[in-house]
Amino acid sequence: MSLVRNASRDTTQRMARQIEQLVVWVIASGGIAHRNAAGNAGFPLPVRRAAVRCGALRRVRREWLATDAAPADLLIAAENGGSLTCVSAARRRAWWIPEGVDDSIHVRLEPHAASPVSPVVAHWTQRIAPAPGYGLLESVEDTLAHISVCLAPEDAQIVWNSALQTEKITPMAIRRVHWPHRQARECAQRASGQSDSGLETILVVRLSGWGVPLRQQVVLLGRPVDLLIGERLVIQVDGFAHHSSSAQRSKDVAFDAELSLNGYTVFRFTYEQVVRGWDTVERTIARAIAAGVHLAR
């Protein structure tokens, strides 16, 4: 009888250790993980069931194991049997999102899937790229395709350009994708991976119809500038989270002065000016072009 009790105690302790290891693994996986991924990681079905039974993990739609601290957006995607897409996936991937874009949860569902069980913006579409395996994020391509039809053209282009920069994708590669609709194809044609921030993309998108040459990240005097209009008008933008230190600011001012001494006209705009005071920024640049300061003399 003692041997039986000892064996039972050993089994219970071993199961408890395995449950603890499973919980640690789910946490490391982002707080929510597919049951098959857990199985592939070496956690057998009895351990997964025991973890749910004792409350260490919760089961979501049978396929997913989640901790109490699982991210809300991923939980919503799992509960609806879909994957995060559009701006929800873009935020997860740390792409630059323009101000004013709502924070609704966007979920991609199969074309004939049931209606969502919780409030989401549903995208019932066929995938462009293969399924994301045991993850809850749609592919870069599918995310971009949804963004192109969900956002206004300018906002969509800002996110696309940020995606190219963040994901290290070339414009040529993005144009080779078989995009399913016109909006995505237009975004692909205009796509550029040269913008260091969404602010640069705003400038390029809004000024590109003016009929003057625009070049990004041109190296002048050994340093790249954000935007060169024509041959002599330099536009620099200070992002919301950049150029904040006094040392960096001093370097920027010194560089602007050096550019001026070498015959360039330099305008430096802040995040606040570009995002909330665009009319003034646009008028200032237009006046400079009217005066011909962008031309080589």
C-alpha positions in Angstrom: 0.0 0.0 0.0 2.9 2.4 0.8 4.4 1.7 -2.6 1.0 2.6 -4.3 0.7 5.8 -2.3 4.3 6.8 -3.2 3.7 6.0 -6.9 0.5 8.1 -6.8 2.3 11.0 -5.1 5.1 10.8 -7.6 2.7 10.8 -10.5 0.8 13.8 -9.0 4.0 15.7 -8.5 5.3 14.9 -12.0 1.9 16.1 -13.5 2.1 19.3 -11.4 5.6 20.0 -12.7 4.5 19.4 -16.3 1.5 21.7 -15.9 3.8 24.4 -14.5 6.2 24.0 -17.4 3.2 24.2 -19.8 2.0 27.4 -18.3 5.5 28.9 -18.5 5.7 27.8 -22.2 2.3 29.4 -23.0 3.4 32.7 -21.3 6.6 32.7 -23.4 4.4 32.1 -26.5 2.6 35.4 -25.9 -0.1 34.2 -23.4 -2.1 32.1 -25.8 -1.0 29.1 -27.9 -2.6 26.5 -30.2 -3.0 23.1 -28.7 -1.1 21.4 -31.6 1.8 23.7 -31.0 1.8 22.7 -27.3 1.7 19.1 -28.4 4.6 19.6 -30.8 6.5 21.3 -27.9 6.3 18.1 -25.9 3.2 18.6 -23.8 0.9 15.6 -24.2 -2.9 15.7 -24.2 -3.3 14.6 -20.5 -1.1 17.5 -19.3 -3.0 20.0 -21.4 -6.4 18.7 -20.2 -5.1 18.7 -16.6 -3.9 22.3 -16.9 -7.4 23.4 -18.0 -9.1 21.3 -15.4 -7.2 22.8 -12.5 -7.6 26.3 -13.8 -4.0 27.0 -14.7 -5.0 27.6 -18.3 -8.3 28.3 -20.0 -9.4 26.7 -23.3 -10.6 28.9 -26.1 -12.7 27.3 -28.8 -11.0 23.9 -28.1 -8.0 24.9 -30.2 -6.3 27.4 -27.9 -4.8 27.4 -24.5 -4.6 30.8 -22.8 -3.4 32.3 -19.5 -5.5 34.8 -17.5 -3.1 37.5 -18.8 -3.5 36.7 -22.5 -3.7 39.8 -24.7 -7.3 40.9 -25.3 -6.9 41.3 -29.1 -5.5 37.8 -29.5 -8.2 36.3 -27.3 -10.9 38.0 -29.4 -9.3 36.6 -32.6 -9.2 33.1 -31.1 -12.8 33.3 -29.8 -14.0 34.2 -33.2 -12.1 31.5 -34.9 -10.0 33.9 -37.0 -6.7 35.8 -37.1 -5.8 39.4 -36.4 -5.5 41.4 -39.6 -5.7 45.0 -41.0 -4.7 47.7 -38.4 -4.9 45.2 -35.5 -2.2 43.1 -37.0 -0.3 46.3 -38.0 -0.2 47.5 -34.4 1.0 44.0 -33.3 3.8 44.3 -35.9 4.7 47.9 -34.7 3.9 49.5 -38.0 3.2 53.3 -38.0 -0.5 54.0 -37.6 -1.8 57.5 -38.4 -3.7 59.4 -35.7 -7.4 59.0 -35.9 -7.5 55.4 -37.0 -9.9 53.6 -34.7 -8.8 50.9 -32.4 -11.5 48.3 -33.3 -10.3 44.7 -33.5 -10.0 43.5 -37.1 -10.3 39.8 -37.6 -9.9 37.8 -40.8 -12.4 34.9 -41.2 -13.0 32.2 -43.8 -15.4 33.3 -46.5 -18.2 31.0 -45.3 -17.4 31.3 -41.6 -20.2 32.0 -39.1 -20.8 35.5 -37.8 -18.4 36.7 -35.1 -19.3 35.9 -31.5 -18.0 39.3 -30.2 -17.8 42.8 -31.7 -15.1 42.9 -34.3 -14.5 44.3 -37.8 -14.7 41.1 -39.8 -12.9 40.5 -43.1 -14.4 37.4 -44.8 -11.7 36.8 -47.4 -9.5 34.2 -49.2 -5.9 34.4 -48.1 -3.2 35.7 -50.4 -0.4 34.0 -48.5 -0.5 30.7 -46.7 -2.2 30.4 -43.3 -0.2 31.7 -40.3 0.3 28.2 -38.9 -0.4 28.1 -35.2 -0.3 31.8 -34.8 -3.1 34.4 -34.6 -1.6 37.1 -36.9 -2.4 37.2 -40.6 0.5 37.4 -43.1 2.1 40.7 -44.0 0.5 40.5 -47.5 -3.0 39.8 -46.2 -2.7 42.5 -43.6 -1.7 45.0 -46.2 -4.5 44.0 -48.5 -7.1 44.6 -45.8 -5.5 47.9 -44.9 -5.7 49.1 -48.5 -9.5 48.8 -48.5 -10.2 49.6 -44.9 -8.4 52.9 -44.6 -8.4 56.1 -46.6 -5.9 56.0 -49.4 -3.4 58.4 -47.7 -3.6 56.5 -44.3 -3.3 53.2 -46.1 -0.1 54.4 -47.9 1.4 55.5 -44.7 0.9 52.1 -43.1 2.2 50.3 -46.3 5.4 52.4 -46.4 5.9 51.7 -42.7 5.4 48.0 -43.3 8.1 48.0 -46.0 10.5 49.7 -43.7 9.8 47.6 -40.6 9.6 44.2 -42.4 12.6 45.0 -44.7 10.5 44.4 -47.9 11.6 46.0 -51.1 9.0 47.9 -53.3 9.8 45.5 -56.2 9.0 42.5 -54.0 5.7 44.0 -52.9 4.7 44.8 -56.5 5.2 41.1 -57.5 2.4 40.0 -55.2 -0.9 39.1 -56.9 -3.0 41.6 -55.1 -6.8 40.9 -55.3 -8.1 44.4 -55.8 -7.3 47.8 -57.2 -6.7 49.6 -53.9 -3.9 47.2 -53.0 -2.3 47.4 -56.4 -2.3 51.2 -56.2 -0.7 51.1 -52.8 1.9 48.7 -54.1 2.7 50.9 -57.1 3.3 53.9 -54.8 5.1 52.0 -52.0 8.4 53.1 -50.8 10.7 51.7 -48.2 12.7 54.8 -47.8 10.6 56.6 -45.1 12.1 56.5 -41.7 8.7 57.4 -40.2 5.1 57.9 -41.1 5.7 61.6 -41.0 8.0 61.3 -44.1 5.3 59.3 -45.9 2.7 62.0 -45.1 5.0 64.5 -46.8 5.7 62.4 -49.8 2.1 61.3 -50.3 0.7 64.8 -50.0 3.4 66.5 -52.1 3.8 63.9 -54.8 1.0 65.5 -56.9 2.8 68.9 -57.1 4.9 68.0 -60.1 8.2 68.7 -58.6 11.0 66.1 -58.0 10.9 64.6 -54.6 13.7 62.3 -53.3 14.0 60.7 -49.9 17.0 59.9 -47.8 19.4 61.7 -50.2 22.9 61.9 -48.6 24.1 65.5 -48.4 27.3 66.5 -46.7 27.7 62.9 -45.4 24.2 62.6 -43.9 20.8 61.6 -45.3 18.1 64.1 -45.3 14.4 63.2 -45.0 13.2 64.8 -48.2 14.9 66.8 -51.0 12.6 68.8 -53.2 14.2 69.7 -56.5 17.9 70.3 -56.0 18.0 72.7 -53.1 15.0 72.5 -50.7 15.6 70.2 -47.8 12.7 69.1 -45.6 13.5 67.5 -42.2 10.8 66.1 -39.8 11.2 65.5 -36.1 9.1 62.5 -35.1 7.0 62.3 -32.0 9.6 60.1 -30.2 12.7 61.2 -31.9 15.3 64.0 -31.7 14.2 64.6 -28.1 17.6 64.9 -26.5 19.4 68.2 -26.3 22.6 66.6 -27.8 20.7 65.3 -30.8 18.9 68.5 -31.2 22.2 70.4 -31.2 23.6 68.0 -33.9 20.5 68.6 -36.0 20.7 72.4 -35.8 24.4 72.3 -36.6 23.7 70.1 -39.6 20.9 72.4 -40.8 23.3 75.4 -40.5 25.9 73.5 -42.6 23.4 72.7 -45.3 22.4 76.4 -45.4 26.0 77.5 -45.8 26.3 75.1 -48.7 23.4 76.7 -50.6 20.4 74.6 -49.4 17.2 76.0 -47.9 16.3 73.8 -44.9 12.8 73.6 -43.3 12.5 71.5 -40.2 9.0 70.6 -39.0 7.8 68.9 -35.9 5.3 66.0 -35.4 2.7 68.5 -34.2 3.1 70.7 -37.2 2.8 67.8 -39.7 0.0 66.0 -38.1 -2.1 68.8 -36.7 -0.9 71.9 -38.6 -0.6 70.6 -42.1 -2.2 73.7 -43.8 0.7 75.8 -42.5 3.3 73.3 -43.5 1.9 72.9 -46.9 1.6 76.7 -47.4 5.2 77.2 -46.3 6.6 74.7 -48.7 4.4 76.0 -51.5 5.7 79.5 -51.0 9.3 78.3 -51.1 8.7 76.5 -54.4 7.0 79.6 -55.8 10.1 81.6 -54.9 12.2 79.0 -56.7 14.4 78.1 -53.7 14.2 74.4 -54.7 16.1 75.2 -57.9 19.9 75.1 -58.4 21.3 78.5 -59.1 
